[in-house]
Amino acid sequence: MHYEAEKGGHHHLLAITNAKIYTVTDGVIEQGSILMQGGKITAVGKSVSIPAEAQVIDAKGAIITPGFIDEHTHVGGWEEGLGWEGADFNEWTNPVTPHVSILDGINPADIGFADARKGGVTTVQITPGSSNIIGGLMLALKTSGTIVDKMVLKYPTGMKSALGENPKSTYGSQGKAPATRMGSAALLREALLSAKQYVAKQERGDKDWKFDQKLDNLAKVIRKEIPLRIHAHRADDILTAIRIGKEFDINFTIEHCTEGHLIADEIVKNNVTACVGPTIWRRAKVETKNISPTTAAVITRAGGKVAIITDHNIVPQHYFRIAVGVCIREGMPEEEALKAITINAAEIIGVADRVGSLEVGKDADLAMWSGDPFEPLTHCLLTVIDGEIVYQRCEEGK
């Protein structure tokens, strides 16, 4: 199932000139221009011919980056300030729920989307929560629109899984499994084994095979159509995720990877993708006691592939860039930090053909900045999604 992102005026020509353009994949263009039409980038460079009918914005030397991409959020599914009424991202009636989809739990009116646009964030991956061992399907969404189905960039982009404290505290407190880390691993193996047997029966054409929504969704992981995205903070939970991923020969990512800096060599040796964050959160749980803004830098220096994430609404969308700035302060090379929230995140989600860099043919998603986007005093001046201006900073006091 694949949706096309909602677009505005398909024939609208928008040009931004006199900008310092960070393309991400093809260097930095000083005093460059970018031309957009039909929701796509049609030209980018130092010498771009601007049609007379184009709407032209003079950047006056401002910085332009690709729109930021947050690989792990709960925007719209865990709404801010609404308590239980806005919490539609954990189906905590059963620890194994591969049949549910976050697509059905997102409210596009959540203020988090407006905050994202204000913070230059144009694409978010929205995941179910981490109460369950298997939490359901996730998706990638543009941050502008009023109808979720028309905002979707790609669906599904993964199956949510979780290890560590959350599943065992959710169900152990009810006297149900899992009550321990052993129980969590056992339930995950059991679910994957059932899906593997389901796929084998289907491929053999066994007469006793019959459609099962839970197993059919999980079969996408077994067939490597989508990855299993595994919530794991503590080093031992990360290693359990790696162990099970290898056992079943599936594609998987580690979400949060809080103690990843303690086992960076092991992460890199096993070619594991680390989606690191939230990075400026308190030590809210036992398993996050070793949270560190150095984690992304340590894994990157070891040769690992990293995305930096907010886990919104743990870190709100408009503070995403500030969290990245802290990672830079603690040793993350700025170029790598920018990749972590643009092209790396796009590749990890599976949407790099559409977003993540400023290239001809890609979606016209970008942000314009008054200075270094990772400095707290910098303002996002303009956010563009699919060639349409979706946020523009007003002059001070107006």
Buried (B, 14 or more C-beta within 10 A) or exposed (E): EEBEBBBBEEEBBBBBBBBBBBBBBEEEBEEBBBBBBBBBBBBBBEEBEBEEEBEBBEBEEBBBBBBBBBBBBBBBBBBEEEEEEBBBBBBBEBBBBBBBBBBEBBBBEBBBBBBBBBBBBBBBBBBBBBBBBBBBBBBBBBBBBEEBEBBBBBBBBBBBBBBBBBBBBBBBEEEEBBBEBEBBBBBBBEBBEBBBBBBEBBEEEEEEBEEBEBBBBBBBBBEEEBBBBBBBBBBBBBBBBBEBBEEBEBBBBBBBBBBBBBBBEBBBEBEBBBBBBBBBBEEEBEBBEBBBBBBBBBBBBBEBBBBBBBBBBBBBBBBBBBBBBBBBEBEBEBEBBBBBBBBBBBBBBBBBEBBBBBBEEBBBBBBBBBEBBBEEEBBBBBBBBBBBBBBEEEEEEE
